[in-house]
Amino acid sequence: MWTVVYIAPNKREAERLNRHLTEEGFLVKLRAIGPPNSGNSCSIEILVPESEVDEALEIINTI
């Protein structure tokens, strides 16, 4: 099961965190919150597998 570990305020921030987590070896999914045509201005949920939540949060908190 995938779990939300962070909600980024925009696509740019989400992609930055996605890149960082992926480099650390995490599986990551991004999911937009809001209308499908909102582009870069919508918030983005960052999800990782439930078993990796604690480790992913440690990485996010050190960025």
Contacts in CASP RR format, 6 or more apart in sequence:
PFRMAT RR
TARGET T0000
AUTHOR 0000-0000-0000
METHOD contacts of the structure
MODEL  1
MWTVVYIAPNKREAERLNRHLTEEGFLVKLRAIGPPNSGNSCSIEILVPE
SEVDEALEIINTI
1 49 0 8 1.000
1 50 0 8 1.000
2 29 0 8 1.000
2 47 0 8 1.000
2 48 0 8 1.000
2 49 0 8 1.000
2 50 0 8 1.000
3 47 0 8 1.000
3 48 0 8 1.000
3 49 0 8 1.000
3 50 0 8 1.000
3 53 0 8 1.000
4 45 0 8 1.000
4 46 0 8 1.000
4 47 0 8 1.000
5 46 0 8 1.000
5 47 0 8 1.000
5 48 0 8 1.000
5 53 0 8 1.000
5 56 0 8 1.000
5 57 0 8 1.000
5 60 0 8 1.000
6 17 0 8 1.000
6 45 0 8 1.000
6 46 0 8 1.000
6 60 0 8 1.000
7 33 0 8 1.000
7 43 0 8 1.000
7 44 0 8 1.000
7 45 0 8 1.000
7 46 0 8 1.000
8 14 0 8 1.000
8 17 0 8 1.000
8 43 0 8 1.000
8 44 0 8 1.000
8 45 0 8 1.000
8 46 0 8 1.000
9 43 0 8 1.000
10 40 0 8 1.000
10 41 0 8 1.000
10 42 0 8 1.000
10 43 0 8 1.000
10 44 0 8 1.000
11 32 0 8 1.000
11 39 0 8 1.000
11 40 0 8 1.000
11 42 0 8 1.000
11 44 0 8 1.000
12 40 0 8 1.000
13 44 0 8 1.000
14 30 0 8 1.000
14 44 0 8 1.000
14 46 0 8 1.000
15 30 0 8 1.000
17 46 0 8 1.000
17 60 0 8 1.000
17 63 0 8 1.000
18 28 0 8 1.000
18 30 0 8 1.000
18 46 0 8 1.000
20 59 0 8 1.000
20 63 0 8 1.000
21 28 0 8 1.000
21 46 0 8 1.000
21 48 0 8 1.000
21 56 0 8 1.000
21 59 0 8 1.000
21 60 0 8 1.000
22 28 0 8 1.000
24 59 0 8 1.000
26 48 0 8 1.000
26 52 0 8 1.000
26 55 0 8 1.000
26 56 0 8 1.000
26 59 0 8 1.000
27 48 0 8 1.000
27 49 0 8 1.000
27 52 0 8 1.000
28 46 0 8 1.000
28 47 0 8 1.000
28 48 0 8 1.000
29 46 0 8 1.000
29 47 0 8 1.000
29 48 0 8 1.000
30 44 0 8 1.000
30 45 0 8 1.000
30 46 0 8 1.000
30 47 0 8 1.000
31 44 0 8 1.000
31 45 0 8 1.000
31 47 0 8 1.000
32 38 0 8 1.000
32 39 0 8 1.000
32 42 0 8 1.000
32 43 0 8 1.000
32 44 0 8 1.000
32 45 0 8 1.000
33 42 0 8 1.000
33 43 0 8 1.000
33 44 0 8 1.000
33 45 0 8 1.000
34 42 0 8 1.000
34 43 0 8 1.000
35 42 0 8 1.000
48 56 0 8 1.000
END
